[in-house]
Amino acid sequence: MTRELPWLVLQAALLVVLLHANAPEVWFWFAALLVLLLWRSFAWRQRRWQRLQERQERQGDAQEPPSTSGNATG
């Protein structure tokens, strides 16, 4: 999240500026900004979900007992 914070602050500032403008072209950039915000939030959620899955997999591996099958004498 710390990597995304400067981008989110910049995008929020642009959003405020765009909302106070009246030119029709600004609405195009407003829509583009919203798409950018959605894309970044989905990317952040995906990375967070992947990290959570990896953490759960590592915890699951650590909790499994060692395998007793096979020949231990070689």
Secondary structure, DSSP 4 states (H G I P E B T S, - for coil): -TTTHHHHHHHHHHHHHHHT---HHHHHHHHHHHHHHHHHHHHHHHHHHHHHHHHHHHHHHHHSPPP--S-S--
